[in-house]
Amino acid sequence: MSVSIYYQTKEQPLTSIKHAEDIPSDATIIWYDLNEPTEEESDYLLKHFEFNPLEMDDTIHANPRAKYKAYENYQNIVFHTISPREYEIEVLNIFIKDNVLITYHHRNIREVNTVNKQVKNHFDKNLDCEDIVLFILDHIVDNYFYYVEDISDKVFMFEDEHGRDRTNKYMMDHIFDLRSDIIKLNRVIMPMKEVIDTLQNESRLVQDKRHKMYIQHIIDHIAKEESMLQTAQDITREIRDNFESYTTFRMNKVMQILTIVSVIFMPLTLIAGIYGMNFQNMPELKWHYGYYAVLLLMLVISLGCIWYFKRKNIF
């Protein structure tokens, strides 16, 4: 079985038990942690708690969005953690009903394990289910820093190393990879920020002064992460725009040179075309110095065009 059951009383710290029947009547916290649950264990959750069937169906069979919902006699919260595998989203479903806390997740989530050890090692007789949820949320948000700082470091190192590069075609591939990672992180952090704002302003989870101070601490952290990602995104956008502007400038210079060459050769092509028609009534064809005269004319026209473009500062 992958259902772990814990309880805490006013005198006893968080304790693990094997069967729900062993929970004492004076327990202040009862915690069911379902990690990679089987179908049988999910059925147990459905049968023993009167939760919304649609909510439970999303919890068991889907990957719901980050959210907070308050029902008449319980609260449902969904948090998103980040997997190191390509910044994949891992879902943590939480239910709070009176003094019962249920955490449901299809993969092992280290933040839950960390908080579990923290609560066991630091006994607080006034601890409640809301505290544990805020502890988990705090660890989730703090772990975002690992990925956000990694992206920020990559962006700043890239800017230092390649900020003046103009011709490396691999540079743009790297930039788009970085921007893709930033977008993946934003897909996690932005919805979670909305959930945290909801917890602060509209939820039953944050009621007393202690909880409000703690949620403000979490908000400060996620706001900093959002700001770091925005800065990284702005830097990559500026590098991309600079590269594209310089590429456009180089293309314009190339087109300008090609246009000048075309303009110079247009009259020469016209002269060559006229004297290449081979009509019989063309006196110049029989002129002894005609060939040299035409070459000289072409040279004068070419030099004249070059002189004109130089004078106009066209190149």
C-alpha positions as CSV (number, residue, x, y, z in Angstrom):
1,M,0.0,0.0,0.0
2,S,1.3,3.5,-0.8
3,V,-1.1,5.2,1.6
4,S,0.8,6.7,4.5
5,I,-1.2,7.7,7.6
6,Y,0.0,10.1,10.2
7,Y,-1.5,11.8,13.2
8,Q,-0.5,14.4,15.8
9,T,-1.9,15.3,19.2
10,K,-1.3,18.2,21.6
11,E,1.3,16.0,23.4
12,Q,2.6,13.8,20.7
13,P,4.5,14.8,17.5
14,L,3.5,13.6,14.0
15,T,3.4,9.8,14.2
16,S,3.1,7.2,11.4
17,I,0.6,4.4,11.7
18,K,-0.5,1.5,9.5
19,H,-4.3,1.5,10.0
20,A,-6.8,4.4,10.3
21,E,-8.4,2.5,13.3
22,D,-5.3,3.3,15.3
23,I,-5.8,7.1,15.2
24,P,-6.6,8.4,18.7
25,S,-9.7,10.4,19.4
26,D,-7.7,13.4,20.6
27,A,-5.7,13.7,17.3
28,T,-5.4,17.3,16.2
29,I,-4.1,16.5,12.8
30,I,-4.8,13.4,10.6
31,W,-2.7,13.2,7.4
32,Y,-3.3,10.7,4.6
33,D,-0.5,10.8,2.0
34,L,-1.3,8.9,-1.1
35,N,1.9,8.5,-3.2
36,E,1.5,6.8,-6.6
37,P,-1.8,5.3,-5.4
38,T,-3.3,2.2,-6.8
39,E,-6.9,2.0,-8.0
40,E,-7.9,0.3,-4.8
41,E,-6.4,3.1,-2.8
42,S,-8.1,5.7,-4.9
43,D,-11.4,3.9,-4.3
44,Y,-10.7,4.1,-0.6
45,L,-10.5,7.8,-0.8
46,L,-13.8,8.0,-2.7
47,K,-15.6,5.8,-0.3
48,H,-14.4,7.3,3.0
49,F,-14.7,11.1,2.2
50,E,-17.7,12.9,0.8
51,F,-15.8,14.9,-1.8
52,N,-17.2,16.2,-5.1
53,P,-17.1,13.2,-7.5
54,L,-16.1,15.4,-10.5
55,E,-13.2,16.8,-8.4
56,M,-12.1,13.4,-7.4
57,D,-12.3,12.2,-11.0
58,D,-9.9,15.0,-12.0
59,T,-7.7,14.2,-9.1
60,I,-7.4,10.5,-9.9
61,H,-7.5,10.4,-13.7
62,A,-6.4,13.9,-14.9
63,N,-3.8,16.6,-14.3
64,P,-5.8,19.5,-13.1
65,R,-4.7,23.1,-13.3
66,A,-3.3,24.9,-10.3
67,K,-6.4,26.1,-8.3
68,Y,-8.1,26.6,-5.0
69,K,-11.8,25.7,-4.3
70,A,-13.7,26.0,-1.1
71,Y,-16.8,23.8,-0.6
72,E,-19.2,23.8,2.4
73,N,-17.2,21.3,4.5
74,Y,-13.8,21.0,2.8
75,Q,-11.2,22.7,0.7
76,N,-9.5,21.5,-2.4
77,I,-6.1,22.9,-3.5
78,V,-3.9,21.9,-6.5
79,F,-0.3,22.8,-6.5
80,H,2.2,22.3,-9.4
81,T,5.8,21.3,-8.8
82,I,8.5,21.2,-11.5
83,S,10.2,18.0,-12.6
84,P,13.8,18.2,-13.8
85,R,12.8,16.4,-16.9
86,E,12.3,19.2,-19.4
87,Y,10.5,21.3,-16.7
88,E,7.5,19.0,-16.7
89,I,4.6,19.7,-14.4
90,E,3.9,17.4,-11.4
91,V,0.5,17.8,-9.7
92,L,-0.1,17.7,-6.0
93,N,-3.8,17.5,-5.0
94,I,-4.6,18.5,-1.4
95,F,-7.9,18.2,0.5
96,I,-8.6,19.7,3.9
97,K,-11.6,18.6,5.9
98,D,-11.7,19.7,9.5
99,N,-8.5,18.3,11.0
100,V,-8.0,15.8,8.2
101,L,-5.3,16.6,5.5
102,I,-5.1,14.5,2.3
103,T,-2.2,14.8,-0.1
104,Y,-2.7,12.9,-3.4
105,H,0.0,12.7,-6.1
106,H,0.8,10.2,-8.9
107,R,4.6,10.7,-8.5
108,N,6.8,11.1,-5.5
109,I,7.0,14.8,-4.6
110,R,10.1,15.7,-2.5
111,E,8.5,18.8,-1.0
112,V,5.9,16.6,0.8
113,N,8.6,14.3,2.2
114,T,10.6,17.3,3.3
115,V,7.7,18.9,5.2
116,N,6.8,15.5,6.7
117,K,10.3,15.2,8.2
118,Q,10.2,18.9,9.2
119,V,7.0,18.5,11.2
120,K,8.2,15.3,12.8
121,N,11.5,16.9,13.9
122,H,10.1,20.2,15.1
123,F,7.0,19.5,17.3
124,D,4.5,22.3,17.5
125,K,1.4,21.5,19.5
126,N,-0.5,24.4,17.8
127,L,0.2,23.1,14.3
128,D,-2.8,22.6,12.1
129,C,-3.5,21.3,8.6
130,E,-3.3,24.8,7.1
131,D,0.2,25.2,8.5
132,I,1.3,22.0,6.8
133,V,-0.2,23.1,3.4
134,L,1.6,26.4,3.7
135,F,4.9,24.6,4.6
136,I,4.5,22.5,1.4
137,L,3.7,25.5,-0.7
138,D,6.7,27.4,0.7
139,H,9.1,24.5,-0.2
140,I,7.5,24.2,-3.7
141,V,8.0,28.0,-4.4
142,D,11.5,27.9,-2.9
143,N,12.5,25.0,-5.2
144,Y,11.4,27.0,-8.2
145,F,14.5,29.2,-7.5
146,Y,16.7,26.3,-8.5
147,Y,15.3,26.4,-12.0
148,V,14.8,30.1,-12.3
149,E,18.3,30.9,-11.1
150,D,19.7,28.3,-13.5
151,I,17.9,30.0,-16.4
152,S,19.0,33.4,-15.3
153,D,22.7,32.3,-15.0
154,K,22.5,30.8,-18.5
155,V,21.0,34.0,-19.9
156,F,23.6,36.4,-18.3
157,M,26.5,34.1,-19.2
158,F,25.2,34.0,-22.8
159,E,24.8,37.8,-22.9
160,D,28.4,38.2,-21.6
161,E,29.9,35.7,-24.1
162,H,27.8,36.4,-27.2
163,G,26.3,39.9,-26.7
164,R,28.5,41.3,-29.5
165,D,28.3,38.3,-31.8
166,R,26.6,39.1,-35.1
167,T,27.3,36.2,-37.5
168,N,27.1,33.0,-35.4
169,K,24.0,31.2,-36.7
170,Y,24.1,28.8,-33.7
171,M,23.6,31.8,-31.4
172,M,20.0,32.1,-32.4
173,D,19.3,28.4,-31.9
174,H,20.7,28.8,-28.3
175,I,18.5,31.9,-27.7
176,F,15.4,30.1,-28.8
177,D,16.2,27.2,-26.5
178,L,16.6,29.6,-23.6
179,R,13.3,31.3,-24.4
180,S,11.6,28.0,-24.7
181,D,12.8,27.1,-21.2
182,I,11.6,30.5,-19.9
183,I,8.1,29.8,-21.3
184,K,8.0,26.4,-19.7
185,L,8.8,27.9,-16.3
186,N,6.3,30.6,-16.8
187,R,3.6,28.0,-17.5
188,V,4.2,26.7,-13.9
189,I,4.9,29.9,-12.0
190,M,2.2,32.2,-13.4
191,P,-0.8,29.9,-12.5
192,M,0.8,29.2,-9.1
193,K,1.1,32.9,-8.4
194,E,-2.7,33.3,-9.2
195,V,-3.4,30.5,-6.8
196,I,-1.3,32.0,-4.0
197,D,-3.1,35.4,-4.5
198,T,-6.4,33.6,-4.2
199,L,-5.2,31.9,-1.0
200,Q,-4.2,35.2,0.4
201,N,-7.4,37.1,-0.5
202,E,-10.3,34.7,-0.8
203,S,-9.5,31.4,0.9
204,R,-10.4,29.9,4.3
205,L,-6.9,28.5,4.4
206,V,-5.4,31.9,5.4
207,Q,-7.4,33.3,8.4
208,D,-5.2,34.3,11.3
209,K,-2.3,36.7,11.4
210,R,0.3,33.9,11.5
211,H,-0.9,32.4,8.3
212,K,-1.2,35.8,6.6
213,M,2.4,36.6,7.4
214,Y,3.5,33.3,6.0
215,I,1.6,33.6,2.8
216,Q,3.1,37.1,2.3
217,H,6.5,35.6,2.7
218,I,5.6,33.1,-0.1
219,I,4.2,35.8,-2.3
220,D,7.5,37.8,-2.0
221,H,9.4,34.8,-3.2
222,I,7.3,34.0,-6.2
223,A,7.2,37.7,-7.2
224,K,11.0,37.7,-7.2
225,E,11.1,34.6,-9.3
226,E,8.6,36.1,-11.7
227,S,10.8,39.3,-11.9
228,M,13.9,37.2,-12.6
229,L,12.2,35.3,-15.4
230,Q,10.9,38.6,-16.9
231,T,14.4,40.0,-16.8
232,A,15.8,36.9,-18.5
233,Q,13.1,37.1,-21.1
234,D,13.8,40.8,-21.8
235,I,17.5,40.1,-22.2
236,T,17.0,37.3,-24.7
237,R,14.5,39.4,-26.6
238,E,17.0,42.2,-26.9
239,I,19.8,39.9,-28.0
240,R,17.4,38.4,-30.6
241,D,16.2,41.8,-31.8
242,N,19.8,43.1,-32.1
243,F,20.9,40.0,-34.1
244,E,17.9,40.3,-36.4
245,S,18.5,44.1,-36.8
246,Y,22.1,43.5,-37.7
247,T,21.2,40.7,-40.1
248,T,18.7,43.0,-41.8
249,F,21.3,45.8,-42.0
250,R,23.8,43.4,-43.6
251,M,21.2,42.2,-46.1
252,N,20.3,45.8,-47.0
253,K,24.0,46.5,-47.6
254,V,24.3,43.5,-49.8
255,M,21.2,44.6,-51.7
256,Q,22.6,48.1,-52.0
257,I,25.8,46.8,-53.6
258,L,24.0,44.5,-55.9
259,T,21.7,47.4,-57.0
260,I,24.7,49.7,-57.7
261,V,26.4,47.0,-59.7
262,S,23.2,46.4,-61.7
263,V,22.8,50.2,-62.4
264,I,26.4,50.4,-63.6
265,F,26.0,47.4,-65.9
266,M,22.6,48.4,-67.3
267,P,23.9,51.0,-69.8
268,L,26.8,48.7,-70.7
269,T,24.4,45.9,-71.4
270,L,22.3,48.2,-73.5
271,I,25.3,49.2,-75.6
272,A,26.4,45.5,-76.0
273,G,22.9,44.6,-76.9
274,I,22.6,47.3,-79.6
275,Y,25.9,46.4,-81.3
276,G,25.1,42.7,-81.0
277,M,22.1,42.9,-83.3
278,N,24.2,42.6,-86.5
279,F,22.1,44.7,-88.8
280,Q,23.8,45.4,-92.2
281,N,23.1,49.1,-92.0
282,M,25.3,49.8,-89.0
283,P,28.2,52.0,-90.1
284,E,30.0,51.7,-86.8
285,L,30.6,48.0,-87.4
286,K,33.0,48.8,-90.3
287,W,34.8,51.6,-88.4
288,H,38.4,50.7,-87.8
289,Y,38.4,52.2,-84.3
290,G,34.8,51.3,-83.5
291,Y,35.6,48.5,-81.0
292,Y,38.0,50.7,-79.0
293,A,35.6,53.6,-79.0
294,V,32.8,51.5,-77.6
295,L,35.1,50.1,-74.9
296,L,36.2,53.6,-74.0
297,L,32.5,54.7,-73.9
298,M,31.7,51.8,-71.6
299,L,34.6,52.7,-69.3
300,V,33.6,56.4,-69.2
301,I,30.0,55.4,-68.3
302,S,31.2,53.0,-65.6
303,L,33.5,55.5,-64.0
304,G,30.9,58.2,-64.3
305,C,28.4,56.1,-62.4
306,I,30.9,55.2,-59.7
307,W,31.9,58.9,-59.3
308,Y,28.2,59.9,-59.0
309,F,27.4,57.3,-56.3
310,K,30.5,58.3,-54.4
311,R,29.5,61.9,-54.5
312,K,26.1,61.1,-53.2
313,N,27.6,58.9,-50.4
314,I,25.5,56.0,-51.6
315,F,28.4,53.7,-50.8
